[in-house]
Amino acid sequence: MRARHALALLLPLLIACERVVDPGIPAGPLRLVVEGGVELRPDNAAGAQSLRLTTTDAFASTTTPPPATNATVRVRDGQGGSWSYAGPDADGLYRTTGLVPVVGRTYTLEIGWNGDQYRAQETLLPVAPIDSLYFIWVEAGPFSGDSGIRAAIDYTDPAGRQDNYYWDLLVNGQRRLNTDPGNRFRLISEDRFYDGGRVTRYQPFDESVLEVGERVLVRQLALSAAGFRYHRALLEQQSQGGGSPFSVPPASVRGNVANLTRPEAPALGWFRASQVAERAATVPRVR
């Protein structure tokens, strides 16, 4: 038997999501799963932030991973700022307000749970804006899936710096996930080959068919180099099972949440610090 945790650890927003992925962790004592991070988002003057803390459960279980209860959660910014998180709710969310992060500042996550102390640290990175969001019709094909409407974006990569991207898609307020061997290279990207270039008609969710009238939100997030490597490894492991949530990858993926009490048992997941660019639109009739 193996343990599993929510695919949401790949994703920045912590809303309802039922798809799960097995990270290849052997059965045994419960492991803490950390999902989310600190985000500099548009229209978030109140500084609302959230982290989802759950625990591993049995592989192929049909239930949602249980919340990690009775945890103490705090984020510090190294400049005297400190924010305590309250929770959890039924989905394992711990929340705080008043944390409006600053680009270039380093944020440290501290968690106390089940007798262990955990710590993670990331520097908040800037992200390029999404210049435009629009919709195109794609015919069925061996590399495009079913015929239908797809979301496409344009953005301009800043020149002279290393940028790594992650994209998130919400349809009518619900995160849409369909990771498989075909699109694992599109959900994340590094600008190694297009530094300073203009990217057009990019379809991060090229296998997500949309319906006329649906409300679509695309989020573009900055990833650190280490965060990019982590997400790439996790996507590659999941895709080895053809995108099945019950695939069994050959090895676990190490995150950045260290267990200070028992170093041999780090938490699963990745604590991020990212600026977020967003674009929203209603799907029109395109043909």
BELJO-V725886 format. One record per run of one state. SS is the DSSP state (helix for helix, strand for strand, loop for the rest). FROM is the first residue (numbers start at 1). TO is the last residue. If there is no record, write none. Layout:
SS | FROM | TO
SS | FROM | TO
//
This chain:
loop | 1 | 1
strand | 2 | 6
helix | 7 | 10
loop | 11 | 19
strand | 20 | 26
loop | 27 | 31
strand | 32 | 40
loop | 41 | 48
strand | 49 | 55
loop | 56 | 56
strand | 57 | 58
loop | 59 | 66
strand | 67 | 67
loop | 68 | 71
strand | 72 | 76
loop | 77 | 81
strand | 82 | 87
loop | 88 | 92
strand | 93 | 96
loop | 97 | 105
strand | 106 | 113
loop | 114 | 115
strand | 116 | 123
loop | 124 | 124
strand | 125 | 125
loop | 126 | 129
strand | 130 | 138
loop | 139 | 140
strand | 141 | 141
loop | 142 | 144
strand | 145 | 145
loop | 146 | 147
strand | 148 | 156
loop | 157 | 163
strand | 164 | 171
loop | 172 | 173
strand | 174 | 175
loop | 176 | 187
strand | 188 | 190
helix | 191 | 193
loop | 194 | 197
strand | 198 | 202
loop | 203 | 209
strand | 210 | 210
loop | 211 | 214
strand | 215 | 223
loop | 224 | 224
helix | 225 | 239
loop | 240 | 257
strand | 258 | 259
loop | 260 | 267
strand | 268 | 282
loop | 283 | 287
//
